[in-house]
Amino acid sequence: MPTDTYTYRPLPECLTIKESKIEGLGVFAKEFIPRETELGVSHYFIGEEIKRTPLGGFYNHSEEPTCYSIISKEDVNLVTKRDIQEGEEITTHYSL
């Protein structure tokens, strides 16, 4: 297989989905993630619809979130607010 071929990954390598103490399943760090790391697109805007990615479908809400969202006309990108430790849940304050 050519090395320049893009392989789709539903989540970045540093994240996994597992049971959450907050609600159902959640997104968790598999390793240390530095502050201001872009984790990827959580939602896409397609016309009047909002489409979730696997990342957007599993992170949970928190009043003290570990991440914030950068919202553009096309999508929502999730970025870490602070350093995230291995095993820590990825959360945001829902704003859509």
MIZAKOL-54316 format. One record per residue: residue in three letters; y, x, z of N, C-alpha, C in turn; residue number from 1. Coordinates in nm, 4 decimals. Each point is the difference from the previous one (the first is absolute). Example, Ala and Ser with C-alpha at 12.3 -4.5 7.8 and 13.67 -1.06 7.14 Angstrom:
REM residues 2
type,n_y,n_x,n_z,ca_y,ca_x,ca_z,c_y,c_x,c_z,seq
ALA,-0.5690,1.3190,0.7800,0.1190,-0.0890,0.0000,0.1200,0.0900,0.0000,1;
SER,0.1050,-0.0350,-0.0720,0.1190,0.0820,0.0060,0.1090,-0.0770,0.0730,2;
//
This chain:
REM residues 96
type,n_y,n_x,n_z,ca_y,ca_x,ca_z,c_y,c_x,c_z,seq
MET,-0.1176,0.0841,0.0000,0.1176,-0.0841,0.0000,0.1246,0.0891,0.0000,1;
PRO,0.1004,-0.0320,-0.0824,0.1221,0.0798,-0.0050,0.0724,0.0001,0.1346,2;
THR,0.0626,0.1120,0.0328,0.0691,0.0119,0.1282,0.1326,-0.0738,0.0025,3;
ASP,0.0556,-0.0361,-0.1156,0.1276,-0.0696,-0.0024,-0.0156,-0.1521,0.0010,4;
THR,-0.1209,-0.0505,0.0168,-0.0249,-0.1435,0.0052,0.0380,-0.0542,0.1372,5;
TYR,0.0775,-0.1079,0.0024,0.0413,-0.0627,0.1245,-0.1121,-0.0905,0.0495,6;
THR,-0.0343,0.0138,0.1279,-0.1008,-0.0849,0.0620,0.0686,-0.0924,0.0986,7;
TYR,-0.0191,-0.1297,-0.0164,0.0619,-0.0975,0.0901,-0.0586,0.0129,0.1395,8;
ARG,0.0863,0.0009,0.1005,-0.0398,0.0013,0.1401,0.0712,-0.1160,0.0676,9;
PRO,-0.0732,-0.0919,0.0616,0.0652,-0.1143,0.0643,0.0850,0.0399,0.1200,10;
LEU,-0.0341,0.1119,0.0649,0.0770,0.0543,0.1113,0.0140,0.1506,-0.0163,11;
PRO,0.1072,0.0579,0.0542,0.0081,0.1464,-0.0001,-0.1163,0.0595,0.0794,12;
GLU,-0.0372,0.1231,-0.0307,-0.1104,0.0697,0.0683,0.0162,0.0026,0.1517,13;
CYS,0.1240,-0.0011,0.0484,0.0270,0.0141,0.1440,-0.0167,-0.1297,0.0778,14;
LEU,-0.0318,-0.1120,-0.0689,-0.0107,-0.1300,0.0661,-0.1380,-0.0621,-0.0156,15;
THR,-0.0354,-0.0872,0.0959,-0.1232,-0.0766,-0.0081,0.0244,-0.1391,0.0589,16;
ILE,-0.0890,-0.0920,-0.0265,0.0076,-0.1363,0.0537,-0.1116,-0.0168,0.1012,17;
LYS,0.0357,-0.0523,0.1184,-0.1008,-0.0273,0.1016,0.0520,-0.1079,0.0942,18;
GLU,-0.0807,-0.0403,0.0969,0.0364,-0.1056,0.0930,0.1247,0.0380,0.0800,19;
SER,0.0894,-0.0988,0.0145,0.1273,0.0210,0.0692,0.0042,-0.0759,0.1316,20;
LYS,0.0645,0.0578,0.0997,0.0234,-0.0701,0.1266,0.1125,-0.1016,-0.0151,21;
ILE,0.0808,0.0138,-0.1054,0.1114,-0.0917,-0.0231,-0.0500,-0.1303,-0.0614,22;
GLU,-0.0725,0.0109,-0.1129,-0.0489,-0.1188,-0.0707,-0.0976,0.0413,-0.1091,23;
GLY,-0.1198,-0.0530,0.0038,-0.0977,0.0218,-0.1076,-0.0216,0.1456,-0.0340,24;
LEU,0.0232,0.0317,-0.1284,-0.0101,0.1381,-0.0473,0.1394,0.0599,-0.0116,25;
GLY,0.0086,0.1310,0.0096,0.1275,0.0695,-0.0130,-0.0169,0.1297,-0.0751,26;
VAL,0.1108,0.0646,-0.0303,0.0015,0.1290,-0.0681,0.0237,0.1082,0.1059,27;
PHE,-0.0813,0.1053,-0.0042,0.0052,0.1063,0.1003,0.0069,0.1368,-0.0659,28;
ALA,0.0646,0.0934,0.0701,0.0102,0.1373,-0.0473,-0.1329,0.0722,0.0217,29;
LYS,-0.0503,0.0654,-0.1042,-0.1211,0.0815,0.0105,0.0336,0.1426,0.0424,30;
GLU,0.1293,0.0330,-0.0025,0.0477,0.1342,0.0335,0.1461,-0.0109,0.0393,31;
PHE,0.0576,0.1083,0.0500,0.1421,0.0040,0.0329,0.0818,-0.0260,-0.1263,32;
ILE,0.1026,-0.0871,0.0115,0.0902,-0.0298,-0.1117,0.1431,0.0243,0.0485,33;
PRO,0.0727,0.0902,-0.0635,0.1367,0.0306,0.0441,0.0980,-0.1158,-0.0220,34;
ARG,0.1062,0.0035,0.0782,0.1111,-0.0947,-0.0124,0.0554,0.0051,-0.1425,35;
GLU,0.0425,-0.1178,-0.0509,0.0605,-0.0149,-0.1330,-0.0983,0.0239,-0.1146,36;
THR,-0.1287,-0.0196,0.0258,-0.1006,0.0090,-0.1066,-0.0088,-0.1347,-0.0717,37;
GLU,0.0091,0.0015,-0.1321,-0.0178,-0.1227,-0.0783,-0.1490,-0.0278,-0.0097,38;
LEU,-0.0421,-0.1140,0.0542,-0.1415,-0.0352,-0.0013,-0.0408,-0.0731,-0.1267,39;
GLY,0.0966,-0.0572,-0.0702,-0.0311,-0.0673,-0.1248,0.0565,-0.1396,-0.0076,40;
VAL,-0.0282,-0.0665,-0.1102,0.0504,-0.1348,-0.0257,-0.0870,-0.1015,0.0741,41;
SER,0.0663,-0.0870,0.0762,-0.0721,-0.1043,0.0734,0.0057,-0.1346,-0.0718,42;
HIS,0.1056,-0.0231,-0.0765,0.0175,-0.1259,-0.0727,0.0719,0.0261,-0.1323,43;
TYR,-0.0340,-0.0812,-0.1005,0.0696,0.0002,-0.1288,0.0644,-0.1357,-0.0196,44;
PHE,0.1180,-0.0021,-0.0615,0.0652,-0.1249,-0.0371,-0.0255,-0.0233,-0.1476,45;
ILE,-0.0629,-0.1128,-0.0313,-0.0286,-0.0351,-0.1388,0.0606,-0.1381,-0.0222,46;
GLY,0.1167,-0.0010,-0.0632,0.0739,-0.1254,-0.0138,0.0368,-0.0517,0.1381,47;
GLU,-0.0393,-0.1233,0.0299,0.0275,-0.0604,0.1309,-0.1127,0.0247,0.1002,48;
GLU,-0.1048,0.0669,-0.0431,-0.1161,0.0232,0.0861,0.0046,0.1366,0.0666,49;
ILE,-0.0649,0.0065,0.1176,-0.0179,0.1255,0.0716,-0.1494,0.0287,0.0033,50;
LYS,-0.0405,0.1147,-0.0524,-0.1410,0.0402,-0.0029,-0.0227,0.1145,0.0975,51;
ARG,-0.0964,-0.0157,0.0897,-0.0321,0.1051,0.0969,-0.0985,0.0995,-0.0580,52;
THR,0.0176,0.1250,0.0362,-0.0990,0.1029,-0.0294,-0.0956,0.0044,0.1191,53;
PRO,-0.1091,0.0763,-0.0054,-0.0858,0.0131,0.1183,0.0786,0.0483,0.1231,54;
LEU,0.0953,0.0902,-0.0204,0.0828,0.0463,0.1115,0.0784,-0.1170,0.0597,55;
GLY,0.0614,-0.0800,-0.0832,0.0792,-0.1145,0.0461,-0.0827,-0.1115,0.0590,56;
GLY,-0.1253,-0.0067,-0.0380,-0.0867,-0.1065,0.0488,-0.0566,0.0234,0.1383,57;
PHE,0.0095,0.1234,0.0504,-0.0675,0.0301,0.1264,0.0882,0.0571,0.1101,58;
TYR,0.1231,0.0405,-0.0276,0.0792,0.0499,0.1126,0.0485,-0.1178,0.0831,59;
ASN,0.0183,0.0225,0.1287,0.0387,-0.1055,0.0933,0.1449,0.0120,0.0435,60;
HIS,0.0525,-0.1107,0.0521,0.1364,-0.0078,0.0521,0.0071,0.0591,0.1398,61;
SER,0.1143,0.0618,0.0315,0.0265,0.0478,0.1353,0.1501,-0.0053,0.0248,62;
GLU,0.0375,-0.0302,0.1229,0.1410,0.0054,0.0385,0.0448,0.1452,0.0159,63;
GLU,-0.0956,0.0922,0.0140,0.0275,0.1440,0.0053,-0.0823,0.0678,-0.1091,64;
PRO,0.0375,-0.0206,-0.1265,-0.0804,0.0467,-0.1130,-0.0029,0.1511,-0.0171,65;
THR,-0.1062,0.0467,-0.0638,-0.0135,0.1418,-0.0329,0.0600,0.0314,-0.1369,66;
CYS,0.0255,-0.1044,-0.0801,0.0502,0.0171,-0.1362,0.1127,-0.0984,-0.0298,67;
TYR,0.0721,0.0298,-0.1077,0.1009,-0.0929,-0.0504,-0.0224,-0.0183,-0.1499,68;
SER,0.0623,-0.1032,-0.0548,-0.0153,-0.0307,-0.1421,0.1266,0.0330,-0.0765,69;
ILE,-0.0179,0.0573,-0.1172,0.1096,0.0180,-0.0954,-0.0233,-0.1042,-0.1091,70;
ILE,0.0924,-0.0947,-0.0106,-0.0168,-0.1115,-0.0930,0.0898,0.0208,-0.1211,71;
SER,-0.0619,-0.0037,-0.1189,0.0755,0.0080,-0.1251,-0.0208,-0.1299,-0.0770,72;
LYS,0.0531,-0.0088,-0.1198,-0.0194,-0.1196,-0.0826,-0.1451,-0.0146,-0.0449,73;
GLU,-0.0730,0.1135,-0.0088,-0.1363,-0.0015,-0.0533,-0.1082,-0.0025,0.1066,74;
ASP,0.0267,0.0653,0.1155,-0.1088,0.0157,0.0968,0.0509,0.0283,0.1409,75;
VAL,-0.0956,0.0123,0.0915,0.0268,0.0367,0.1392,-0.0825,0.1239,0.0299,76;
ASN,0.0658,0.1063,0.0454,-0.0667,0.1261,0.0290,0.0006,0.0207,0.1509,77;
LEU,-0.1141,0.0385,0.0569,-0.0140,0.0203,0.1439,0.0193,0.1476,0.0345,78;
VAL,0.0868,0.0288,0.1001,0.0346,0.1360,0.0394,-0.0121,0.0119,0.1521,79;
THR,-0.0529,0.1126,0.0472,-0.0159,0.0182,0.1446,0.1356,0.0241,0.0664,80;
LYS,0.0228,-0.0690,0.1139,0.1243,0.0146,0.0770,-0.0024,0.1258,0.0860,81;
ARG,-0.1202,0.0407,0.0364,-0.0184,0.1131,0.0908,-0.1335,0.0639,-0.0316,82;
ASP,-0.0311,0.1107,0.0673,-0.1316,0.0610,-0.0162,-0.1068,-0.0996,0.0447,83;
ILE,-0.1080,-0.0083,-0.0766,-0.1119,-0.0889,0.0314,-0.1192,0.0878,0.0351,84;
GLN,-0.0637,-0.0296,0.1111,-0.1147,0.0783,0.0450,-0.1297,-0.0557,-0.0606,85;
GLU,-0.0989,0.0856,-0.0141,-0.1319,-0.0424,-0.0474,-0.0501,-0.1155,0.0860,86;
GLY,-0.0484,-0.1058,-0.0631,-0.0530,-0.1163,0.0708,0.1032,-0.1055,0.0329,87;
GLU,0.1280,0.0287,-0.0211,0.1067,-0.0945,0.0316,0.0123,-0.1053,-0.1099,88;
GLU,0.0294,-0.1236,0.0411,0.0131,-0.1086,-0.0980,0.1354,0.0048,-0.0691,89;
ILE,-0.0026,-0.0289,-0.1299,0.1203,-0.0089,-0.0818,0.0528,-0.1419,0.0126,90;
THR,0.1250,-0.0138,0.0467,0.0595,-0.1316,0.0193,0.1419,-0.0006,-0.0572,91;
THR,0.0505,-0.1193,-0.0213,0.1381,-0.0161,-0.0443,0.0531,-0.1299,0.0591,92;
HIS,0.1296,-0.0160,-0.0048,0.0622,-0.1257,0.0413,0.0100,-0.0828,-0.1270,93;
TYR,-0.0761,-0.1093,-0.0092,-0.0025,-0.0790,-0.1230,0.1414,-0.0433,-0.0367,94;
SER,0.0340,0.0191,-0.1253,0.1366,-0.0318,-0.0434,0.0067,-0.0736,-0.1328,95;
LEU,-0.1128,-0.0303,-0.0616,0.0055,-0.0671,-0.1314,0.0212,-0.1480,0.0146,96;
//
